[in-house]
């Protein structure tokens, strides 16, 4: 996987794309070059803290 910083708005867009059923978790990890662990952290943080 490539190391790349995603902006907060990019992270939220990816999470929303998954939540809306437009893309699956595995497809998202491949499409956006992130790990499942990273995606899980983003989802947990947005669930707890929202968009701050």
Secondary structure by P-SEA (a helix, b strand, c coil): cbbbbbcaaaaaaaaaaaaaccccaaaaaaaacccaaaaaaaaaaaaacccc
